[in-house]
Amino acid sequence: MTTTTPATLTRSTEQLRRRAHDALRTCGVDTTTLPGADRIDVRTPLTGGTVATLAAIGPGEVEAAIEQAHQAFLAWRSVPAPVRGQLVKRLGELLSEHKEHLADLIGVEVGKIASEALGEVQEMIDICDYAVGLSRQLEGRTMPSERPGHRLMETWHPLGVVAVISAFNFPAAVWAWNTAVALVCGDTVVWKPSEKTPLVALASAALLQRAARELHAPEHLNTVVVTDATGAAPLIDSPLVPLVSATGSERLGAQIAPRIAARFGRAILELGGNNAAVVTPSADLDLAVRGIVFAAAGTAGQRCTTLRRLIVHESVTDEVVTRVAAAYRGLQVGDPFEAGTLVGPLFGAAAHQAVQDALTEAVAAGGTLVAGGERVDVGHDDAYYVRPALVTMPAQADVVQRETFGPVLYVLTYRELDDAIALHNGVPQGLSSAIFTQDQREAEVFLSAEGSDCGIVNVNIGTSGAEIGGAFGGEKTTGGGRESGSDAWRAYMRRATNTVNYSRELPLAQGVSFA
Ligand code: UN1
């Protein structure tokens, strides 16, 4: 692809490095004190330059961290849940206080625009609020016993050490969803952030540590392990880790799920998405276009919930394509710290190559590149900025079946809603989905059992930007896990069914007599 719109980035790697280190120090992190010998360079996608060098740890140290977390669990599980909630309350306050510092780190490490980086931190604050309330609502049921003088009930107990494995694109919020809930549930956490984005992880963990110290909570409730896949092996394999909550690619899920299953561990998997929106003839197109552009081009297409497929009724396809293409041409691509920028960098050379390969494959399959796809030169060879791409496709193609983690939106057309739903569900993944319509029948069909097969099904909003109050996750190769709100907390606890006999008899269930 050709290069376009030279817009030299005035910010230097050195300025970004200083910005990151200031934020880290303010959050209480000393980056020189991590153990281990292997060094990891943290690069900013803004320039491609190195902003920090950290020590990586190996499997032995990860195992030690799990052991410490297990010891912490043995103390933490006996602290009353509402008291555990107080720790999460303090964490939420500290996150609010340091909102801008954390957002700065996300900006430097991931390349999110300021508003989205602040939004990610807000999501962390929101889940803390949610978890504080939850700490007084970890309720079990009481069911009628079939036997006289008996009570049948369920109690929920802390589970143990939770391994949280998070991806580069939400380097802090996904940890917070898991950890705020895990902590009030009485669990402890060992967190492996992407080794490419460990800085905001260290800062967030330092804030939690400060909260724990202030409230005299046990040590080692949450430990960050900066390590690679080899180092992280004990998180997958250790019997001291009853739950692994992992966010990443479908490939990652396929590697770790059988290992966790082999030891009868639990997994919450949040893997690939290939999210689609159906646009029907009755859709409010002003609203639909705004929703589509944010969902497809926001975060430079690097959310698991990013809109990747548009399934448009043939009567409105031309108009939708024209309007989305026009909106794409108006998007400011470049320095994410610059006011007005809506699309920051891709996360490195591999991400850029994946986008270019997908576009080549789409065109070879008969697709037409209507807008975008070209690299934007900002004066740094190792920084990869692209204009969001819009591609019309004559029919289904292999490339449309895959998640390409960048701003590529494929457009397919349909005639009957049933065909749209078949196209929609005809991919391996099942995370998020949307329909734009003003026809209640169409909306209800999409929401029904015969409609979208995804974990998130929206009407008249895009596929991304879910609130923390709902359960978050998806079906099929997305992995089936649920995190965040609603009753997702139950996965972080173990259930005990209790039958209590308060009579003087011993009636057996099912009327069995044994005498
Ligand atoms: C992710 O990309 O892994 O719904 C998480 C959203 C955000 C979370 C995305 N609340 O887009």
Residues whose N, C-alpha, C, O or C-beta is under 5 A from the ligand:
A	BS01	UN1	F170 Q302 R303 C304 T305 S464 G465 A466
